[in-house]
Amino acid sequence: DLGEHVFPSVKYRYIREALRQDERFSEHKFLEPLPLSYEEAASVHKKAYLEDLRELNFSKRVYRSELPLNRMIVDAFFLAAGGTLLAAEMALQHKLGMNLAGGFHHAFADHAEGFCYLNDVAIAIRVLQKQKRIRKALVIDLDVHQGNGTARIFRSSRSVYTFSVHEEKNYPPKEKGSLNVGLESGTSDEQYLEALEKNLEYIKSKFKPDLVVYVAGVDPYENDRLGGLSVSKEGMARRDILVRDYFQEVPMLAVLAGGYAINTQDTVDLHVQTCEVLAGFR
């Protein structure tokens, strides 16, 4: 628990409890991950940076995280990243795997940024590629903030396509991805969904992935503290349905990423709604 920090870490417990209490999810497996190994993390992250995390060395590589640096938080990131890798493996077996954490897309190979110490999405992709379980991956990042770390990590890769729809005039400074769609502040449902669908159609015609990674941040929501878009709760559901339906034939890994609604329960409800959509309940 990060206490008064703007990142609502308590949401993870509330999301899990809500899904566990929903009998529709009783047929779904709830798995406990193992922490990611340092060797797996090193498939993306530089040795000196990982040493800083291991030794709790608050260096220039770490301070831009905007998070405390302590053993509990570092261990939580390694556990969350292990969850993303496990969910990716489950996606390859069962067509869908969801990590009820993850989506730490501001972490770069050599430094932390924006509440992110490990780029779990990039690590999962790289590990599966090294194991030759996938060749090509598509990252669909719909967090209100561009996944700058992910874009930088894969900017020279022909096997990973990074697609981001985000608020243009918001954190972070933008990195070049495969396809960046920056929206004006105040963009509401119809404009948002039109931009998303048009570009999903384009990507589907150009790129054939073995795995889709959906970074399903809920901070485009109209009442989010750190976002300036104006997408309604129903608009967010329609967003998730679009992503689900465009790539139904491809294994999908989903991670929850950001959400900072004024009312934390709204954030929890939106994440649960994403789980409902991807599970086919909506």
C-alpha positions in Angstrom: 0.0 0.0 0.0 1.4 3.4 -1.0 -0.7 5.3 1.4 -1.5 8.8 0.1 0.4 8.4 -3.1 -1.7 9.2 -6.2 -1.2 5.6 -7.5 -4.1 3.6 -5.9 -2.3 0.3 -5.2 -5.3 -0.8 -3.1 -7.2 -1.3 -6.3 -5.5 -4.6 -7.0 -7.0 -6.2 -3.8 -10.5 -4.8 -4.6 -10.4 -6.0 -8.2 -9.4 -9.5 -7.1 -12.1 -9.6 -4.4 -14.8 -8.4 -6.9 -13.9 -11.1 -9.4 -13.7 -13.8 -6.7 -17.2 -12.9 -5.5 -18.6 -12.9 -9.0 -19.9 -16.5 -9.7 -19.5 -15.9 -13.5 -15.7 -16.1 -12.9 -15.9 -19.3 -11.0 -15.0 -21.3 -14.1 -11.9 -19.2 -14.6 -8.5 -20.1 -13.1 -7.0 -17.7 -10.5 -3.3 -18.4 -10.4 -0.7 -17.0 -8.1 2.5 -16.1 -9.9 6.1 -16.6 -9.0 8.3 -13.5 -8.9 10.1 -12.8 -12.1 13.8 -13.8 -12.0 16.6 -11.3 -12.5 17.6 -13.4 -15.5 14.2 -12.9 -17.1 14.2 -9.2 -16.2 17.6 -8.9 -17.9 16.0 -9.9 -21.2 15.0 -6.2 -21.3 16.7 -4.3 -18.5 20.4 -3.3 -18.2 22.5 -5.0 -15.6 23.5 -1.7 -13.8 19.8 -0.7 -13.4 18.8 -4.1 -12.1 21.7 -3.9 -9.6 20.2 -0.6 -8.4 16.9 -2.3 -7.8 18.5 -5.3 -6.1 20.7 -3.2 -3.8 18.0 -0.5 -3.3 20.5 2.1 -4.6 18.6 5.3 -5.2 20.6 6.3 -8.3 19.9 8.6 -11.2 18.5 5.5 -13.0 15.8 5.1 -10.3 14.7 8.5 -9.1 12.4 9.3 -12.0 10.1 6.5 -10.8 8.3 9.0 -8.5 8.0 6.0 -6.1 9.7 5.1 -2.9 12.5 2.6 -3.3 12.3 -0.2 -0.7 12.3 -4.0 -0.6 8.5 -4.3 -0.4 7.9 -2.2 -3.5 10.7 -3.8 -5.6 9.5 -7.2 -4.7 5.9 -6.2 -5.7 7.2 -5.2 -9.1 9.0 -8.5 -9.6 5.8 -10.3 -8.5 3.6 -8.3 -10.9 6.0 -8.9 -13.7 6.0 -12.6 -13.0 2.2 -12.3 -13.2 2.4 -10.8 -16.6 4.7 -13.5 -17.9 2.4 -16.2 -16.4 -0.7 -14.6 -18.0 1.1 -14.5 -21.3 1.8 -18.2 -21.0 -1.8 -18.8 -20.2 -2.9 -16.7 -23.2 -0.9 -19.0 -25.5 -2.6 -22.1 -23.9 -6.1 -20.8 -23.5 -6.4 -17.8 -25.9 -6.8 -15.3 -23.0 -4.6 -14.5 -19.9 -5.2 -11.5 -17.7 -2.8 -10.1 -15.1 -4.8 -8.2 -12.4 -1.7 -5.9 -12.1 1.0 -5.0 -14.7 1.2 -2.6 -17.6 4.2 -0.7 -16.2 4.9 0.8 -19.6 7.0 3.9 -18.6 10.0 1.7 -17.5 12.9 1.9 -19.9 15.6 -0.7 -20.4 18.1 1.4 -18.3 15.9 3.5 -16.0 12.6 4.0 -14.2 9.9 6.5 -15.0 6.3 7.3 -14.1 5.5 4.8 -11.3 7.2 2.0 -13.2 10.3 0.1 -12.2 10.0 -3.0 -14.5 8.5 -3.1 -18.0 6.6 -6.3 -17.5 5.0 -6.2 -21.0 8.4 -5.9 -22.8 9.9 -8.6 -20.6 7.0 -11.1 -21.3 7.3 -10.5 -25.0 11.1 -10.9 -25.0 11.1 -14.0 -22.8 8.5 -15.7 -25.1 10.4 -14.7 -28.2 13.7 -16.1 -26.7 11.8 -19.4 -26.0 10.6 -19.3 -29.6 7.0 -19.6 -28.4 6.0 -16.5 -30.3 7.6 -14.6 -33.2 5.6 -11.4 -33.5 3.7 -9.4 -30.9 1.3 -6.5 -31.1 1.0 -4.1 -28.2 -2.3 -2.2 -28.0 -1.7 0.5 -25.4 -4.9 2.4 -24.5 -3.7 4.0 -21.3 -4.2 7.8 -21.4 -0.4 8.2 -21.2 1.8 6.9 -24.0 3.8 3.8 -23.1 7.1 5.6 -23.8 9.3 2.9 -22.3 7.7 0.2 -24.3 8.0 2.2 -27.5 11.7 3.0 -26.9 12.5 -0.7 -26.1 10.9 -1.9 -29.3 11.6 1.0 -31.6 14.1 -0.9 -33.7 12.2 -4.2 -33.7 10.4 -5.5 -36.7 8.8 -8.3 -34.7 6.9 -6.1 -32.2 4.4 -3.5 -33.3 3.6 -0.8 -30.7 0.3 1.0 -31.1 -0.8 3.7 -28.6 -3.9 5.9 -28.4 -3.2 8.6 -25.7 -3.8 12.2 -24.7 -1.2 14.2 -26.7 -0.8 17.0 -24.2 -0.1 14.9 -21.2 2.8 13.1 -19.6 5.2 11.7 -20.8 7.4 13.2 -23.5 6.5 11.0 -26.5 8.7 8.3 -28.0 8.4 7.1 -31.5 6.3 3.9 -31.7 5.0 1.9 -34.6 1.8 3.9 -34.6 1.0 6.8 -32.2 -2.4 8.4 -32.1 -2.4 11.5 -29.9 -5.8 12.8 -29.1 -6.8 16.3 -28.0 -7.8 16.9 -24.4 -11.5 16.6 -23.9 -12.0 13.9 -26.6 -15.2 12.0 -25.8 -16.7 8.6 -26.7 -17.5 8.9 -30.4 -14.2 10.6 -31.5 -12.2 8.2 -29.3 -13.8 5.0 -30.6 -13.7 6.2 -34.2 -9.9 6.8 -34.0 -9.4 3.4 -32.3 -11.5 1.4 -34.7 -10.0 3.0 -37.8 -6.4 2.2 -36.6 -7.2 -1.3 -35.5 -8.5 -2.0 -39.0 -5.3 -0.6 -40.5 -3.1 -2.6 -38.1 -5.0 -5.8 -38.8 -4.4 -5.4 -42.5 -0.6 -4.9 -42.0 0.6 -7.0 -39.1 -0.1 -10.6 -38.2 0.9 -11.2 -34.5 1.2 -14.4 -32.6 0.3 -12.6 -29.4 -1.7 -9.4 -28.7 -0.8 -7.5 -25.5 -3.6 -5.2 -24.4 -2.5 -2.5 -22.0 -6.0 -1.6 -20.8 -5.5 1.5 -18.7 -8.7 3.0 -17.6 -7.4 6.6 -17.2 -9.1 7.8 -20.4 -12.2 7.9 -18.2 -13.8 11.3 -17.9 -13.4 11.5 -14.1 -9.7 10.5 -14.0 -7.4 12.8 -12.0 -4.3 12.3 -14.2 -6.1 12.2 -17.6 -7.8 14.8 -19.6 -9.9 12.7 -22.0 -13.7 12.5 -21.5 -14.6 8.9 -22.2 -17.7 7.6 -20.3 -17.9 4.3 -18.5 -20.0 2.9 -21.4 -17.4 4.3 -23.8 -14.7 2.4 -22.0 -16.7 -0.8 -22.3 -17.1 -0.2 -26.0 -13.4 0.3 -26.3 -12.7 -3.0 -24.7 -15.2 -4.8 -26.9 -13.5 -3.3 -30.0 -10.1 -4.6 -29.0 -11.5 -8.1 -28.0 -13.4 -8.5 -31.3 -10.7 -7.3 -33.7 -8.3 -9.9 -32.6 -10.5 -12.8 -31.4 -8.4 -15.4 -33.3 -5.1 -14.3 -31.7 -4.0 -15.2 -28.1 -4.4 -12.1 -25.9 -2.5 -11.0 -22.8 -4.3 -8.2 -20.9 -2.7 -6.0 -18.2 -4.6 -3.4 -16.3 -2.1 -0.4 -16.2 -3.3 3.0 -15.1 -6.4 4.4 -13.4 -6.7 7.3 -11.1 -10.3 8.2 -10.8 -11.4 10.8 -8.2 -13.4 7.9 -6.6 -11.2 4.8 -6.4 -14.3 2.6 -6.7 -14.8 4.0 -10.2 -11.3 2.8 -11.1 -12.0 -0.7 -9.6 -15.3 -0.9 -11.5 -13.7 0.1 -14.8 -11.0 -2.6 -14.4 -13.6 -5.2 -13.5 -15.6 -4.1 -16.5 -12.6 -4.8 -18.7 -12.3 -8.3 -17.2 -16.0 -8.9 -17.9 -15.7 -7.8 -21.5 -12.6 -9.9 -22.2 -14.2 -12.9 -20.5 -17.1 -12.5 -22.9 -19.7 -11.5 -20.3 -20.7 -8.3 -22.1 
